[in-house]
Amino acid sequence: MARRRHGLAMVSCVILLVCSLSLVTAASTITHLVDATAGDPGRGGPKLEILQTLADEFKAETGIEVELIAGGFGEVRSKIPILAATDTLADVVDIVSQFTFDYGGFLEDLTPHIERDNVDLSVLVPVLLEPFKAQVDGREALIGMPLFFYSHNMGINLRSFNEAGLATPAEMGDRDWNWATLREYAQKLTLDGDGDGRPNQYGLQFRTWIHRLSLWFRHAGAPLWDRQYDPTEVTTNTPGAIDTLTFLHDMTSQGWVTNSTDPWFGGQAAMSFADAWPQMHTFVEFDADFVRFPYGPAGLRGTEFQAEGFGVNKASTNKEAAWEWVKFMALRTENVERLTITFGLPPALREAIAAYREDGLPSQHIVFENMFEPDTTFRPMSRETSIFTTIEREFVQALRGNVSPQQAAVRAQETAGAALRQAWLR
């Protein structure tokens, strides 16, 4: 568990409340709609407890009282538009980046507050701001402040590598860790110890969920849609996309691949392409570690992420107090460290990274290094979400050998593309 640091030692690491406090009435009371999903590690009771502690400290410092309103993940997500439409939305809301496409009309543009208070956004991991930028009234608005993120990373079972006598990706030359090496390792690390024709250990695990699968295509320089925010075109029927799907099908048909997470978390898969979560050390009971993604044909190896943070209700009558509360939670190093430790997720604030890494795996730093790759991006947001499930469905048919990769690419292009074009016409 990371050490808590208090008092004067933290002064240099704290972004202080600034003169905007003079705009806040001392007796202000604000409300905060909290995603407190029961049973989810770091949420539910633990999240409410740490936020209440921070709220008490915030009141002692500013005189502003914070009333926490708890809701589950789906409830908070679905309630925001409804509450905004009925003028009952809390002053501050928990938001997840993948849904900001729907929130642009309800949440305050924080840019004027940031500029007025001279907040230096370079203290944050830069890419984490991107999904909180929404188009509002024809201009770009920053409608959320990120707190932490969860991303897709690659992991390996160190025991499997040691027993096979194979160099880990960290032990080989940087450019030697590529798709050709991955394919070779997937074969060598697939083991049928009892000879029953079914692997006791798979060389590679990857999920067919589109938000994992799409990474392969971006690494190949063949993304499946034209942009992450509100795509206008589906691009599955390209030579690069077909080659990538063929590559994945070939490894799968050889029996080297499992698409289930169970073998990975159970220690029966040597490599996981994208299910090594940032908090992997709390889920696996074998000797695992993070490694960088192998370079794809386009020389890319970035990741995809979601970010969580806070937004301010555009219609709030307590915007200044709400903004001060957001800064107190998301931009004060000590507070971010405490929240990060509770959630077990990597922080957006760079000064808090060290506290997160203290309790992780030897190569925990890779979670952050992946965030600085040029092709790293946020989970896509579309006005027609069916395009993602359509592409996934067609590609899974190719991976199972029911149709050829080219047939799957064409069908996905036609079906998902038509749905997206129709959505743009509405």
C-alpha positions in Angstrom: 0.0 0.0 0.0 1.4 3.4 -1.0 2.5 5.7 1.8 0.3 8.6 2.7 2.2 11.9 2.8 0.7 14.8 4.7 1.7 18.3 5.9 4.4 20.6 4.7 6.1 17.9 2.6 3.2 18.0 0.2 3.1 21.8 -0.3 5.2 21.7 -3.4 3.1 19.0 -5.0 -0.3 20.7 -4.4 -2.2 22.8 -6.8 -3.6 25.4 -4.4 -7.1 26.8 -4.5 -6.9 30.2 -6.2 -8.6 33.5 -6.1 -11.8 32.2 -7.6 -12.8 31.1 -4.1 -13.7 34.8 -3.5 -16.6 34.2 -5.9 -17.9 31.4 -3.8 -20.3 32.0 -0.9 -18.9 30.6 2.3 -22.1 28.8 3.1 -22.5 27.2 -0.3 -23.8 23.6 -0.5 -23.3 21.6 -3.6 -24.3 18.1 -4.7 -22.2 15.4 -6.3 -23.7 12.4 -8.2 -21.3 9.5 -7.5 -20.9 6.3 -9.5 -20.8 4.0 -6.5 -21.3 0.6 -8.1 -21.9 -2.0 -5.5 -19.4 -4.9 -5.6 -17.0 -3.2 -7.9 -13.5 -2.9 -6.4 -12.8 0.7 -5.3 -16.4 1.7 -5.8 -19.4 1.3 -3.6 -18.6 1.7 0.1 -14.8 2.5 -0.3 -15.4 5.2 -2.9 -18.1 6.9 -0.8 -15.9 6.7 2.3 -12.9 8.4 0.7 -15.0 11.0 -1.0 -16.8 11.8 2.3 -13.5 12.2 4.0 -12.4 14.6 1.2 -15.7 16.4 1.4 -15.2 17.0 5.1 -11.7 18.3 4.5 -13.0 20.5 1.7 -15.7 22.0 3.9 -13.1 22.7 6.7 -11.0 24.6 4.2 -13.6 26.4 2.1 -16.8 26.4 4.0 -18.5 24.6 1.1 -20.5 21.6 2.0 -20.7 18.6 -0.4 -23.7 16.3 -0.4 -22.9 12.9 -2.0 -25.6 11.2 -4.0 -24.8 7.5 -4.7 -25.8 5.6 -7.8 -24.7 2.6 -9.8 -22.7 2.8 -13.0 -25.6 2.3 -15.4 -27.9 4.4 -13.3 -25.5 7.4 -13.2 -24.9 7.1 -16.9 -28.5 6.9 -17.9 -29.7 9.5 -15.4 -27.5 12.4 -16.5 -29.6 13.4 -19.6 -32.9 12.8 -17.7 -31.9 14.8 -14.7 -30.5 17.5 -16.8 -33.7 17.8 -18.8 -35.7 18.1 -15.5 -33.3 20.6 -13.9 -32.5 18.2 -11.1 -29.0 17.2 -12.1 -26.4 17.4 -9.3 -23.8 20.2 -9.4 -21.0 17.8 -10.0 -21.3 14.4 -11.7 -19.0 11.4 -12.2 -18.5 10.8 -15.9 -16.9 8.1 -18.0 -15.2 9.2 -21.2 -16.9 6.7 -23.5 -20.2 8.5 -22.9 -19.2 12.1 -23.2 -20.5 12.1 -26.7 -24.0 12.3 -25.1 -23.1 14.9 -22.4 -22.0 17.9 -24.4 -25.2 19.8 -24.0 -25.5 19.2 -20.2 -22.0 19.8 -18.8 -20.1 23.1 -18.3 -17.2 24.0 -20.6 -14.4 24.1 -18.0 -12.0 26.0 -20.3 -12.9 29.5 -19.0 -12.4 28.4 -15.4 -9.1 26.8 -16.3 -7.9 29.9 -18.1 -9.0 32.2 -15.3 -7.3 30.2 -12.6 -4.2 29.6 -14.6 -4.5 25.8 -14.3 -1.6 24.1 -16.0 -3.0 21.1 -17.8 0.4 19.7 -18.6 0.4 18.2 -15.0 -2.0 15.6 -16.5 -1.3 12.7 -18.9 -2.1 14.7 -22.1 -4.1 12.1 -24.0 -6.5 11.7 -21.2 -8.0 15.1 -21.9 -9.0 14.2 -25.4 -12.2 12.1 -24.8 -13.5 14.9 -22.5 -13.5 17.4 -25.5 -16.9 17.6 -27.0 -18.4 19.7 -29.7 -20.8 22.2 -28.2 -22.5 24.8 -30.3 -20.0 24.3 -33.1 -16.9 24.7 -30.9 -14.7 22.4 -28.9 -15.4 22.4 -25.1 -13.6 20.6 -22.3 -16.5 19.1 -20.3 -14.7 16.9 -17.8 -11.6 16.7 -15.7 -10.0 13.2 -15.7 -9.1 11.5 -12.5 -7.9 8.1 -13.5 -8.0 5.7 -16.5 -8.1 2.0 -17.4 -6.4 0.7 -20.5 -5.6 -2.4 -22.4 -2.1 -3.7 -21.9 -0.2 -6.8 -22.8 0.9 -9.3 -20.1 3.0 -12.5 -20.0 3.2 -15.4 -17.7 6.9 -15.4 -16.6 6.9 -19.0 -15.6 5.8 -20.0 -19.1 8.7 -18.1 -20.6 11.2 -19.4 -18.1 10.2 -23.0 -18.6 10.4 -22.6 -22.4 13.8 -20.9 -22.2 12.5 -17.9 -24.3 13.6 -14.4 -23.9 10.9 -12.1 -22.7 10.1 -9.0 -24.8 12.0 -6.9 -22.3 15.1 -9.0 -22.9 15.1 -8.7 -26.7 15.8 -5.7 -29.0 13.0 -3.2 -29.1 12.1 -3.8 -32.8 12.6 -7.6 -32.5 9.3 -7.7 -30.6 6.9 -7.7 -33.5 4.1 -9.7 -35.0 6.4 -12.3 -36.5 8.0 -12.9 -33.1 4.6 -13.0 -31.5 3.4 -15.7 -33.9 6.5 -17.7 -33.3 6.1 -17.5 -29.5 2.4 -18.3 -29.7 3.3 -21.6 -31.4 6.2 -22.4 -29.0 4.3 -21.6 -25.9 1.2 -23.7 -26.8 1.6 -27.0 -24.9 -0.5 -30.2 -24.9 1.0 -31.9 -21.8 -1.3 -34.9 -21.7 -1.6 -35.5 -25.4 -5.4 -35.2 -25.6 -5.3 -32.8 -28.5 -6.3 -29.8 -26.3 -3.8 -27.4 -25.0 -3.0 -27.3 -21.3 -1.4 -24.0 -22.0 -2.3 -21.6 -24.9 0.4 -19.5 -26.4 -1.8 -16.5 -26.7 -5.0 -15.1 -25.4 -7.0 -12.3 -27.0 -10.6 -11.4 -26.8 -12.9 -11.0 -29.8 -14.7 -8.0 -28.2 -14.4 -5.2 -30.7 -12.7 -2.8 -28.2 -9.9 -5.3 -27.8 -9.8 -6.7 -31.3 -9.6 -3.2 -32.9 -6.1 -2.7 -31.4 -4.6 -5.2 -33.9 -6.0 -3.3 -36.8 -4.7 0.1 -35.6 -1.2 -1.4 -35.0 -1.4 -2.6 -38.6 -2.2 0.9 -39.8 -5.7 -0.3 -40.8 -8.2 1.2 -38.4 -11.8 -0.1 -38.7 -13.4 3.4 -38.7 -12.1 6.8 -39.8 -11.9 8.5 -36.4 -12.6 7.7 -32.7 -14.9 10.6 -32.0 -18.2 10.3 -34.0 -16.8 8.3 -37.0 -18.2 9.1 -40.4 -17.1 6.0 -42.2 -16.5 2.3 -41.6 -13.2 1.0 -43.1 -13.1 -2.7 -42.7 -12.8 -3.7 -46.3 -9.2 -2.6 -46.9 -6.1 -4.7 -47.7 -4.6 -4.0 -44.3 -7.7 -5.0 -42.4 -8.1 -8.2 -44.4 -4.4 -9.1 -43.9 -4.8 -8.5 -40.1 -7.9 -10.6 -39.9 -6.1 -13.3 -41.9 -3.2 -13.2 -39.5 -5.4 -13.6 -36.4 -7.4 -16.4 -38.1 -4.3 -18.3 -39.0 -3.0 -18.3 -35.4 -6.5 -19.3 -34.1 -6.9 -22.1 -36.6 -3.6 -23.6 -35.5 -4.9 -24.0 -32.0 -2.5 -21.6 -30.4 -5.1 -19.0 -29.3 -7.9 -18.8 -26.8 -10.4 -16.0 -26.8 -11.5 -16.6 -23.2 -10.0 -14.7 -20.3 -10.2 -17.7 -18.0 -7.0 -19.4 -19.2 -5.1 -16.1 -18.8 -6.2 -15.4 -15.3 -6.0 -19.0 -14.4 -2.3 -19.3 -15.5 -3.0 -21.5 -18.6 -2.1 -18.9 -21.2 1.5 -17.6 -21.7 0.6 -14.2 -23.2 -2.4 -12.0 -23.1 -2.6 -9.4 -25.9 -4.9 -6.9 -24.2 -6.4 -8.2 -21.0 -3.5 -7.2 -18.7 -5.5 -4.6 -16.9 -3.7 -1.8 -15.0 -4.6 -3.5 -11.7 -3.5 -6.9 -13.0 -1.5 -7.7 -9.8 -4.8 -7.8 -7.9 -6.3 -10.4 -10.2 -3.6 -13.0 -11.1 -2.1 -15.5 -8.7 0.9 -16.4 -10.9 4.1 -14.6 -11.7 2.9 -12.1 -14.3 4.3 -8.9 -15.7 3.5 -6.2 -18.2 5.3 -6.0 -21.6 4.9 -3.6 -24.4 2.7 -4.5 -27.3 4.6 -6.0 -30.3 5.1 -3.7 -33.2 2.5 -4.1 -35.9 3.1 -3.9 -39.6 2.7 -0.1 -39.4 5.3 0.2 -36.6 2.6 1.1 -34.1 1.9 -0.3 -30.7 -0.4 2.1 -28.7 -3.3 1.2 -26.5 -6.9 2.2 -26.1 -8.3 3.6 -22.8 -11.3 4.9 -21.0 -11.0 7.7 -18.5 -13.1 8.6 -15.5 -13.4 12.0 -14.0 -15.8 14.8 -13.0 -18.0 17.2 -14.8 -19.9 20.3 -13.7 -23.6 20.8 -14.4 -24.0 23.5 -17.0 -27.2 24.7 -15.3 -25.8 24.6 -11.8 -26.4 27.8 -9.7 -23.2 26.9 -7.8 -20.7 26.5 -10.7 -17.8 28.2 -8.9 -18.2 26.0 -5.8 -18.5 22.9 -8.0 -15.4 23.8 -9.9 -13.4 24.3 -6.7 -14.6 20.8 -5.6 -13.5 19.3 -8.9 -10.0 20.9 -8.6 -9.8 19.7 -5.0 -10.4 16.1 -6.1 -8.6 15.9 -9.4 -5.7 18.4 -9.2 -4.3 18.1 -5.7 -1.6 15.5 -5.6 -2.3 14.1 -2.2 -6.0 13.8 -2.8 -5.5 12.1 -6.2 -3.1 9.6 -4.5 -5.7 8.7 -1.9 -8.4 8.3 -4.5 -6.1 6.3 -6.8 -5.1 3.9 -4.0 -8.7 3.3 -3.1 -9.7 2.7 -6.8 -6.6 0.7 -7.7 -6.4 2.5 -11.0 -3.7 4.7 -12.5 -4.1 8.4 -12.1 -4.3 11.1 -14.7 -2.2 13.5 -12.6 1.5 12.8 -13.2 2.6 13.7 -9.7 0.5 10.8 -8.3 1.9 8.2 -10.6 4.7 7.2 -8.1 2.1 6.3 -5.4 0.2 4.0 -7.9 3.4 2.2 -9.0 4.6 1.5 -5.5 2.1 -1.4 -5.1 2.2 -2.8 -8.6 4.3 -5.2 -10.7 7.9 -4.7 -11.6 7.0 -3.3 -15.1 4.0 -1.3 -13.9 5.6 1.7 -15.6 4.5 0.2 -19.0 0.9 1.1 -18.2 2.0 4.7 -18.4 4.5 4.3 -21.2 1.7 2.9 -23.4 -0.3 6.2 -22.9 2.4 8.2 -24.7 2.5 6.1 -27.9 1.5 8.2 -30.9 -1.4 6.0 -31.8 -2.8 5.6 -28.3 -6.4 6.8 -28.2 -9.7 6.6 -26.3 -12.5 4.1 -26.8 -14.5 5.2 -29.8 -17.8 7.1 -29.5 -20.4 6.9 -32.3 -23.9 8.2 -32.9 -24.6 4.7 -34.2 -23.2 2.2 -31.7 -24.4 -0.8 -33.6 -21.4 -0.5 -36.0 -19.2 -1.9 -33.3 -21.3 -5.0 -32.6 -21.8 -5.6 -36.3 -18.1 -5.5 -37.1 -17.4 -7.8 -34.2 -20.0 -10.3 -35.2 -18.7 -10.6 -38.8 -15.1 -10.8 -37.7 -15.8 -13.5 -35.2 -17.3 -15.6 -38.0 -14.0 -15.3 -39.9 -11.9 -16.2 -36.8 -14.1 -19.3 -36.3 -13.5 -20.3 -40.0 -17.2 -19.9 -41.0 -16.4 -17.3 -43.6 -13.2 -16.1 -45.2 -11.5 -12.9 -43.8 -12.3 -11.1 -47.1 -16.0 -12.1 -46.9 -16.2 -10.9 -43.3 -14.5 -7.6 -44.2 -17.0 -7.0 -47.0 -20.0 -7.9 -45.0 -19.0 -5.7 -42.1 -18.3 -2.8 -44.5 -21.7 -3.1 -46.1 -23.8 -3.6 -43.0 -22.1 -1.4 -40.5 -21.4 1.2 -43.2 -25.0 1.4 -44.2 -26.1 1.8 -40.5 -23.6 4.6 -40.0 -24.6 6.5 -43.2 -28.3 6.3 -42.1 -27.5 7.6 -38.7 -25.7 10.7 -40.3 -28.8 11.3 -42.4 -31.1 11.4 -39.4 
